[in-house]
Amino acid sequence: MTPPQAEPAVELRGITKRFPGTLANDSVDLTVSAGEIHALMGENGAGKSTLMSVLYGMERPDAGTIRVDGREVSFAGPAGAMAAGLGMVHQNFKLFDSLTVAENVVYAAEPRRFGLVDRAAARRRVRELAEEHGLAVDPDARVGDLPVGLRQRVEILKLLHRGARTLILDEPTAVLTPAEADALFAVLKSLAAQGRTVILVTHKLREVLEGSDRVTVLRDGRVVARLVTAETTADEIAAAMTGRAVELDRVHAPGTPGDVVLDLTGLATDGVRDLELAVRAGEIVGIAGVAGNGQSELVEALAGLRPVTAGRVALRGRDITHASATERRAHGLAYVPEDRHAVGTAPAASVADNLAMGHHRTSLSSRGLLSPAAVRAHARRLVERFGIKAATEEVPASALSGGNLQKLLIGRELAHEAPLLLVEQPTRGVDIGAVQNIHDQLIAYRDAGHAVLLVSAELSEIRGLADRVLVMYEGRITATYQKDEADERSLGLAMAGGGTAPVEAVD
């Protein structure tokens, strides 16, 4: 793919942005041509999100200039950016589940007739935009009933309805199946062919190589590489991001399963039906599936955060079906939840206090009292082991980037050395170097004789780590694969509800 030779749609010159104790962007220059798909890459904390926040008016730069379509601009907020033709799709969608597609698309920019919202015109406008840009979606469908891939289309339609000429997408395929991701990139290429510009913030090298024209790499707040996609490789991009060689898409050798640690019989809860599952010591069992097919509900039921309505849960032979979350941890369960902000951590508490959670009744206390020195030493060990970037252990967890908060959460739970680890999306939003480290830690945890139940939307992660792969569809396990059977095509087909393989029980 040859990058288009066109006038710049966006020019950032000398953008500098400081936060207390952090230089997030250090004299960054970025030029994005009209009609291209431009990938912005870098490790967690490299400054990507800050740079896009500056461009979109969510942060004011300390120095530097912004030009959009050749005109110098200064935005007081996102409204000014939208008026200048910019639009942003955030990783967490900004939609109203109770409203229809058409109502969401035209919200705050409704067509009117005689002073009233013209609902027929709104539906017609959405149909026209959807047909023009290959974003097929029913204008009358309730957004809360749509799968995540269609919700993302609604977000893009919102921007197009408002006349966005440059679209900024933050980790757009984080929760999509491979087929949905392919469909998204087909849409983005179509938009670029029509002259619109796309800035893609992502960690996924395969998508960048297949779907972008050029790549800009940030490291420690500065631009370290500007690459033409057709002339580079995944290894070169990864090395630019991390400053070292990184082994990509490694498939780890299988483990040696031992005794059953987790045993589910006829389990049912909200969104899950009649589920049979066993996980052994020394084994990683991966669960693949499109978001919304019962994976999160299953893990919440196992962690004690959602009531079990039928069936039995046994941990090392002990019935914990109706045990509390605290009792389950005491019996040998550790848990890395999908939502690291609301469930996994306390953002207002310090890094040290967050790393101490769950350990406060054991290794970090004496006679019922926490030892501040032990808490600090424990925090320093985990910060070093997992490469958590924090100014000090005393800063609040809310000051960490999303990727570093994930490292904190993973490190804390692995340190429990629990017989069973439940882990959801362990590397979501985490940079390439940290992904490799987390994967190595999970394999080491398995090889030390622990059982791991892994839920991930990343098929390469599931295939690289899991000894067995189960696919969930509409609340049930519909397919099971041994490690050497779990190719991406078969998994993707099963995740979409087809091509199921027989489910075999574990003795």
C-alpha positions as CSV (number, residue, x, y, z in Angstrom):
1,M,0.0,0.0,0.0
2,T,1.5,3.3,-1.1
3,P,0.8,6.3,1.2
4,P,-1.2,9.0,-0.4
5,Q,0.6,12.1,-1.5
6,A,-1.9,14.7,-0.3
7,E,-2.1,17.9,1.7
8,P,-2.0,17.4,5.5
9,A,-5.3,17.0,7.2
10,V,-3.7,17.3,10.6
11,E,-0.4,18.9,11.5
12,L,1.0,18.9,15.1
13,R,4.2,20.8,15.6
14,G,6.3,20.9,18.8
15,I,3.5,19.6,21.0
16,T,4.6,19.6,24.6
17,K,2.4,18.6,27.5
18,R,3.4,18.2,31.2
19,F,1.6,16.8,34.1
20,P,3.0,16.8,37.7
21,G,6.1,14.7,37.6
22,T,5.6,13.6,34.0
23,L,6.6,15.0,30.6
24,A,3.9,13.2,28.6
25,N,4.6,14.8,25.2
26,D,8.1,16.2,24.4
27,S,8.1,18.5,21.3
28,V,6.0,16.0,19.2
29,D,5.6,16.5,15.5
30,L,2.9,14.6,13.7
31,T,1.7,15.0,10.1
32,V,-1.3,13.1,8.8
33,S,-2.2,13.4,5.1
34,A,-5.7,13.7,3.9
35,G,-7.1,10.3,2.8
36,E,-4.7,8.1,4.7
37,I,-5.0,5.7,7.6
38,H,-2.2,6.7,10.0
39,A,-1.3,4.4,12.9
40,L,-0.1,5.9,16.1
41,M,1.7,3.4,18.2
42,G,3.8,3.2,21.4
43,E,4.0,1.5,24.8
44,N,1.8,2.4,27.7
45,G,2.8,5.8,29.0
46,A,4.5,6.7,25.6
47,G,2.1,9.7,25.2
48,K,-0.3,8.5,22.5
49,S,-3.5,9.2,24.5
50,T,-2.3,12.5,25.7
51,L,-1.4,13.6,22.1
52,M,-4.8,12.6,20.8
53,S,-6.4,14.4,23.8
54,V,-4.5,17.5,22.9
55,L,-5.6,17.2,19.2
56,Y,-9.3,16.7,20.2
57,G,-9.4,19.6,22.6
58,M,-9.6,17.5,25.8
59,E,-6.2,18.8,27.0
60,R,-4.5,22.1,26.3
61,P,-0.8,21.9,25.2
62,D,1.9,23.7,27.1
63,A,3.7,24.4,23.8
64,G,3.2,23.8,20.1
65,T,0.7,24.4,17.4
66,I,-2.2,22.5,15.7
67,R,-3.3,22.9,12.1
68,V,-6.4,21.2,10.7
69,D,-6.9,21.4,6.9
70,G,-4.1,24.0,6.7
71,R,-5.6,26.3,9.3
72,E,-4.1,26.9,12.7
73,V,-6.6,26.1,15.5
74,S,-6.8,26.2,19.3
75,F,-9.6,24.2,20.8
76,A,-11.2,24.9,24.2
77,G,-12.9,21.5,24.2
78,P,-14.1,18.7,22.0
79,A,-17.0,20.8,20.6
80,G,-14.4,23.0,18.9
81,A,-12.6,20.0,17.5
82,M,-15.9,18.6,16.1
83,A,-16.7,21.9,14.5
84,A,-13.3,21.8,12.8
85,G,-14.1,18.4,11.3
86,L,-12.5,16.1,13.8
87,G,-14.3,13.1,15.4
88,M,-13.2,10.6,18.0
89,V,-14.4,7.0,18.7
90,H,-13.3,6.2,22.3
91,Q,-12.5,2.7,23.5
92,N,-15.5,2.9,25.8
93,F,-18.4,3.8,23.5
94,K,-20.5,6.9,24.3
95,L,-24.0,5.5,23.5
96,F,-27.4,5.4,25.1
97,D,-28.5,1.8,25.3
98,S,-32.2,2.6,25.7
99,L,-32.3,4.7,22.5
100,T,-32.5,3.5,18.9
101,V,-29.6,3.6,16.4
102,A,-31.1,6.7,14.7
103,E,-31.7,8.5,18.0
104,N,-28.1,7.9,19.0
105,V,-26.7,9.0,15.7
106,V,-28.5,12.3,15.5
107,Y,-28.4,13.1,19.3
108,A,-27.7,16.8,19.8
109,A,-27.7,17.3,16.0
110,E,-31.3,16.3,15.2
111,P,-33.0,17.2,11.9
112,R,-36.0,19.3,12.7
113,R,-39.4,20.1,11.2
114,F,-41.6,22.9,12.5
115,G,-39.3,23.1,15.5
116,L,-39.7,19.4,16.4
117,V,-37.4,16.5,15.9
118,D,-38.1,14.9,12.6
119,R,-37.8,11.2,13.4
120,A,-38.5,10.1,9.8
121,A,-35.7,12.4,8.5
122,A,-33.4,11.0,11.2
123,R,-34.0,7.4,10.2
124,R,-33.7,8.3,6.5
125,R,-30.3,10.1,7.2
126,V,-28.9,7.0,9.0
127,R,-30.0,4.7,6.2
128,E,-28.3,7.0,3.6
129,L,-25.1,7.2,5.6
130,A,-25.0,3.5,6.3
131,E,-25.5,2.6,2.6
132,E,-23.0,5.2,1.4
133,H,-20.2,4.0,3.8
134,G,-20.9,0.3,4.0
135,L,-22.0,0.5,7.7
136,A,-25.1,-1.6,7.5
137,V,-27.2,-1.3,10.7
138,D,-31.0,-1.0,11.4
139,P,-31.9,2.6,12.3
140,D,-34.8,1.4,14.5
141,A,-32.8,-1.2,16.5
142,R,-32.3,-0.5,20.2
143,V,-28.5,0.0,20.7
144,G,-28.6,-2.0,23.9
145,D,-29.6,-5.1,21.8
146,L,-26.8,-4.8,19.3
147,P,-23.5,-6.7,19.4
148,V,-20.4,-4.7,20.0
149,G,-19.3,-4.6,16.3
150,L,-22.6,-2.9,15.3
151,R,-22.3,-0.5,18.2
152,Q,-19.0,0.6,16.9
153,R,-20.7,1.3,13.5
154,V,-23.2,3.5,15.3
155,E,-20.3,5.5,16.8
156,I,-18.7,6.0,13.4
157,L,-22.1,7.0,11.9
158,K,-22.4,9.6,14.7
159,L,-19.2,11.2,13.5
160,L,-20.1,11.1,9.8
161,H,-23.5,12.7,10.6
162,R,-21.7,15.6,12.2
163,G,-19.4,16.0,9.1
164,A,-16.2,14.6,10.5
165,R,-13.4,14.6,7.9
166,T,-10.8,13.2,10.3
167,L,-11.7,10.2,12.5
168,I,-9.6,9.3,15.5
169,L,-10.1,5.7,16.7
170,D,-8.8,4.5,20.1
171,E,-8.1,0.8,20.2
172,P,-11.1,0.1,17.9
173,T,-10.8,-3.7,17.7
174,A,-10.2,-4.4,21.4
175,V,-13.5,-6.2,21.8
176,L,-14.2,-7.4,18.2
177,T,-14.0,-10.8,16.7
178,P,-11.5,-11.3,13.8
179,A,-14.4,-11.1,11.3
180,E,-15.7,-7.9,12.9
181,A,-12.2,-6.4,12.9
182,D,-11.8,-7.3,9.2
183,A,-15.2,-5.6,8.5
184,L,-14.2,-2.5,10.4
185,F,-11.0,-2.2,8.4
186,A,-12.9,-2.6,5.1
187,V,-15.0,0.4,6.2
188,L,-12.0,2.5,7.2
189,K,-10.3,1.8,3.8
190,S,-13.5,2.8,2.1
191,L,-13.6,6.1,4.1
192,A,-10.0,6.8,3.2
193,A,-10.7,6.1,-0.4
194,Q,-13.4,8.8,-0.3
195,G,-10.9,11.3,1.1
196,R,-11.5,11.0,4.8
197,T,-8.6,10.6,7.2
198,V,-8.2,8.0,9.9
199,I,-5.9,8.2,12.9
200,L,-5.7,4.7,14.4
201,V,-4.4,4.3,18.0
202,T,-3.7,0.6,18.6
203,H,-1.4,-2.0,20.0
204,K,-2.2,-4.6,17.3
205,L,0.6,-5.0,14.9
206,R,-1.2,-7.2,12.4
207,E,-3.9,-4.7,12.0
208,V,-1.5,-1.8,11.5
209,L,0.5,-3.8,8.9
210,E,-2.7,-4.8,7.0
211,G,-4.7,-1.6,7.4
212,S,-2.6,1.5,7.6
213,D,-0.5,3.6,5.2
214,R,2.0,5.1,7.6
215,V,3.0,4.6,11.2
216,T,4.3,7.0,13.8
217,V,5.9,5.5,17.0
218,L,6.2,7.3,20.3
219,R,8.5,6.3,23.1
220,D,8.7,8.2,26.4
221,G,6.8,11.1,25.0
222,R,8.9,11.6,21.8
223,V,8.7,10.4,18.2
224,V,11.2,7.6,17.7
225,A,10.1,6.4,14.3
226,R,8.1,7.4,11.2
227,L,7.5,4.4,9.0
228,V,5.8,3.6,5.7
229,T,3.8,0.6,6.4
230,A,4.5,-1.2,3.1
231,E,8.2,-0.8,3.8
232,T,8.4,-2.0,7.4
233,T,7.8,-5.2,9.5
234,A,6.2,-6.1,12.8
235,D,9.6,-6.7,14.3
236,E,10.8,-3.2,13.3
237,I,7.7,-1.5,14.8
238,A,8.0,-3.6,18.0
239,A,11.6,-2.7,18.4
240,A,10.9,1.0,17.8
241,M,8.2,0.9,20.5
242,T,10.2,-1.0,23.1
243,G,13.8,-0.1,22.3
244,R,14.7,-3.8,22.1
245,A,13.9,-7.0,20.1
246,V,10.6,-8.6,21.1
247,E,9.4,-12.1,20.3
248,L,6.0,-11.8,18.8
249,D,3.0,-14.2,18.8
250,R,4.9,-16.9,20.7
251,V,3.0,-20.1,21.2
252,H,4.1,-21.6,24.5
253,A,4.6,-25.3,25.0
254,P,1.7,-27.2,26.7
255,G,1.7,-27.7,30.4
256,T,1.5,-31.0,32.4
257,P,-2.0,-31.2,33.9
258,G,-2.5,-32.7,37.3
259,D,-5.4,-32.9,39.7
260,V,-8.7,-31.1,39.1
261,V,-8.7,-27.8,40.9
262,L,-11.9,-26.2,39.6
263,D,-14.9,-28.4,38.8
264,L,-18.3,-27.0,37.5
265,T,-21.4,-29.2,37.2
266,G,-24.6,-27.9,35.6
267,L,-23.7,-24.3,36.4
268,A,-26.3,-21.7,35.7
269,T,-26.5,-18.0,36.4
270,D,-27.6,-14.9,34.5
271,G,-26.5,-15.4,30.9
272,V,-25.1,-18.9,31.5
273,R,-26.8,-22.3,31.1
274,D,-26.0,-25.8,32.1
275,L,-22.2,-25.4,32.0
276,E,-19.8,-28.2,32.6
277,L,-16.1,-27.3,33.0
278,A,-13.0,-28.6,34.8
279,V,-9.5,-26.9,35.1
280,R,-6.5,-28.9,36.4
281,A,-3.4,-27.9,38.2
282,G,-0.6,-27.1,35.7
283,E,-3.1,-26.2,33.0
284,I,-4.4,-23.0,31.4
285,V,-7.9,-23.3,30.0
286,G,-8.8,-20.5,27.6
287,I,-12.4,-19.3,27.0
288,A,-13.0,-17.5,23.7
289,G,-16.1,-15.8,22.6
290,V,-17.6,-12.6,21.3
291,A,-18.3,-10.2,24.2
292,G,-21.8,-10.7,25.6
293,N,-22.0,-14.5,25.3
294,G,-21.7,-15.2,29.0
295,Q,-18.0,-15.1,29.7
296,S,-18.1,-12.2,32.1
297,E,-21.2,-13.6,33.9
298,L,-19.4,-17.0,34.3
299,V,-16.3,-15.5,35.8
300,E,-18.3,-13.2,38.1
301,A,-20.2,-16.3,39.4
302,L,-17.0,-18.1,40.0
303,A,-15.5,-15.1,41.8
304,G,-18.6,-14.8,44.1
305,L,-19.8,-11.6,42.6
306,R,-22.9,-13.1,41.0
307,P,-25.3,-15.7,42.5
308,V,-25.3,-19.2,41.1
309,T,-28.9,-20.2,40.3
310,A,-28.3,-23.9,39.6
311,G,-25.4,-26.4,39.6
312,R,-22.3,-26.8,41.7
313,V,-18.9,-25.1,41.9
314,A,-16.1,-27.0,43.6
315,L,-12.6,-25.7,44.4
316,R,-10.1,-28.4,45.3
317,G,-13.0,-30.7,46.1
318,R,-14.7,-28.1,48.4
319,D,-18.2,-26.9,47.5
320,I,-18.0,-23.1,47.2
321,T,-21.2,-22.7,45.2
322,H,-22.7,-20.2,47.6
323,A,-19.5,-19.0,49.4
324,S,-18.7,-15.3,49.6
325,A,-15.9,-13.7,47.6
326,T,-13.8,-13.5,50.8
327,E,-14.3,-17.2,51.5
328,R,-13.4,-18.1,48.0
329,R,-10.1,-16.2,48.3
330,A,-9.4,-17.9,51.6
331,H,-10.0,-21.3,49.9
332,G,-7.5,-20.6,47.1
333,L,-8.9,-18.3,44.4
334,A,-7.3,-15.2,42.9
335,Y,-9.1,-13.0,40.4
336,V,-8.1,-10.5,37.7
337,P,-11.4,-8.8,36.6
338,E,-12.1,-7.3,33.2
339,D,-13.0,-3.9,34.7
340,R,-9.7,-2.9,36.3
341,H,-11.1,0.5,37.4
342,A,-14.4,-0.2,39.0
343,V,-13.8,-3.8,40.3
344,G,-10.0,-4.6,40.3
345,T,-8.6,-1.5,42.0
346,A,-9.3,1.4,44.2
347,P,-8.2,4.4,42.1
348,A,-8.0,6.9,45.0
349,A,-5.8,4.6,47.0
350,S,-2.0,4.6,46.6
351,V,-0.2,2.1,44.3
352,A,1.3,0.5,47.5
353,D,-2.2,0.1,49.1
354,N,-3.6,-1.4,45.9
355,L,-0.8,-3.9,45.7
356,A,-1.4,-4.8,49.4
357,M,-5.1,-5.7,48.9
358,G,-5.8,-9.3,49.7
359,H,-2.4,-9.7,51.3
360,H,-3.3,-7.5,54.3
361,R,-4.5,-10.4,56.4
362,T,-1.5,-12.6,55.7
363,S,2.1,-11.6,54.8
364,L,1.8,-7.9,55.4
365,S,0.3,-7.8,58.9
366,S,1.3,-8.8,62.4
367,R,-1.1,-9.3,65.2
368,G,-3.9,-7.8,63.1
369,L,-1.9,-4.6,62.3
370,L,-0.5,-3.7,58.8
371,S,3.2,-3.1,58.7
372,P,3.8,0.1,56.6
373,A,7.4,-1.0,56.0
374,A,6.2,-4.4,54.7
375,V,3.6,-2.8,52.5
376,R,6.2,-0.5,50.9
377,A,8.7,-3.4,50.4
378,H,6.0,-5.6,48.9
379,A,5.0,-2.7,46.5
380,R,8.6,-2.2,45.4
381,R,9.1,-5.9,44.6
382,L,6.0,-6.0,42.4
383,V,6.6,-2.7,40.7
384,E,10.1,-3.9,39.7
385,R,8.9,-7.5,38.7
386,F,6.1,-6.2,36.5
387,G,7.6,-3.0,35.2
388,I,4.9,-0.8,36.7
389,K,5.6,2.8,35.7
390,A,4.8,5.0,38.7
391,A,6.5,8.2,40.0
392,T,6.5,6.6,43.5
393,E,4.6,3.8,45.3
394,E,2.6,6.5,47.1
395,V,0.9,8.1,44.1
396,P,-2.8,7.2,43.7
397,A,-3.6,4.4,41.3
398,S,-5.7,6.8,39.3
399,A,-2.4,8.5,38.2
400,L,-1.3,5.4,36.3
401,S,-2.0,4.8,32.6
402,G,-4.5,2.0,31.8
403,G,-1.7,-0.4,30.9
404,N,0.2,0.2,34.1
405,L,-2.9,-0.2,36.2
406,Q,-3.3,-3.6,34.5
407,K,0.2,-4.5,35.4
408,L,-0.5,-3.6,39.0
409,L,-3.6,-5.8,39.0
410,I,-1.9,-8.8,37.4
411,G,1.1,-8.5,39.7
412,R,-1.0,-8.3,42.9
413,E,-3.1,-11.4,42.0
414,L,-0.2,-13.5,40.9
415,A,1.6,-12.7,44.1
416,H,-1.1,-14.6,46.0
417,E,0.2,-17.9,44.6
418,A,-3.4,-19.2,44.7
419,P,-4.2,-22.7,43.4
420,L,-6.7,-21.1,41.0
421,L,-6.4,-17.9,39.0
422,L,-9.4,-16.4,37.2
423,V,-8.1,-13.9,34.7
424,E,-10.1,-11.8,32.2
425,Q,-8.5,-9.8,29.4
426,P,-5.0,-9.9,31.0
427,T,-3.3,-7.7,28.4
428,R,-6.1,-5.4,27.2
429,G,-4.6,-2.0,26.6
430,V,-1.1,-3.3,27.5
431,D,1.9,-2.6,25.3
432,I,3.9,-5.2,23.4
433,G,6.8,-5.5,25.9
434,A,4.4,-5.8,28.8
435,V,2.3,-8.4,27.0
436,Q,5.4,-10.7,26.7
437,N,6.2,-10.2,30.4
438,I,2.6,-11.0,31.5
439,H,2.4,-14.0,29.3
440,D,5.7,-15.3,30.7
441,Q,4.4,-14.8,34.2
442,L,1.2,-16.7,33.5
443,I,3.1,-19.6,32.0
444,A,5.4,-19.6,35.0
445,Y,2.4,-19.6,37.3
446,R,0.9,-22.6,35.4
447,D,4.2,-24.5,35.5
448,A,4.5,-23.9,39.3
449,G,1.4,-26.2,39.5
450,H,-1.5,-23.6,39.5
451,A,-4.7,-23.8,37.5
452,V,-5.6,-20.8,35.3
453,L,-9.0,-20.0,33.7
454,L,-8.3,-17.4,31.0
455,V,-10.9,-15.3,29.2
456,S,-9.6,-13.2,26.4
457,A,-10.9,-11.4,23.3
458,E,-7.4,-11.8,21.7
459,L,-7.3,-15.1,19.8
460,S,-3.5,-14.9,19.4
461,E,-3.3,-14.7,23.2
462,I,-5.7,-17.6,23.7
463,R,-3.8,-19.7,21.2
464,G,-0.4,-18.8,22.6
465,L,-1.2,-19.6,26.2
466,A,-4.1,-22.1,26.5
467,D,-3.6,-25.8,26.8
468,R,-7.3,-26.2,25.9
469,V,-9.6,-23.7,24.3
470,L,-13.4,-23.6,24.9
471,V,-15.7,-21.4,22.9
472,M,-18.8,-19.8,24.6
473,Y,-21.8,-18.8,22.5
474,E,-25.1,-17.7,23.9
475,G,-24.2,-18.7,27.4
476,R,-23.0,-22.3,26.7
477,I,-19.8,-24.0,25.8
478,T,-20.3,-24.9,22.2
479,A,-16.8,-26.0,21.1
480,T,-13.6,-27.3,22.6
481,Y,-10.2,-27.6,21.1
482,Q,-6.8,-29.0,22.1
483,K,-3.9,-26.6,21.7
484,D,-2.8,-27.9,18.3
485,E,-6.4,-27.7,17.0
486,A,-7.2,-24.1,17.9
487,D,-6.5,-22.3,14.6
488,E,-7.9,-18.8,14.2
489,R,-10.3,-19.6,11.5
490,S,-12.0,-22.4,13.5
491,L,-12.2,-20.3,16.6
492,G,-13.6,-17.3,14.8
493,L,-16.3,-19.5,13.1
494,A,-17.2,-21.1,16.4
495,M,-17.4,-17.7,18.1
496,A,-19.9,-16.6,15.5
497,G,-22.1,-19.6,16.3
498,G,-21.0,-22.0,13.6
499,G,-18.5,-24.7,13.0
500,T,-18.7,-26.2,16.5
501,A,-16.5,-29.0,17.6
502,P,-17.7,-31.7,20.1
503,V,-17.4,-30.8,23.7
504,E,-15.5,-33.4,25.6
505,A,-15.7,-33.8,29.4
506,V,-12.6,-33.8,31.5
507,D,-12.3,-36.8,33.7
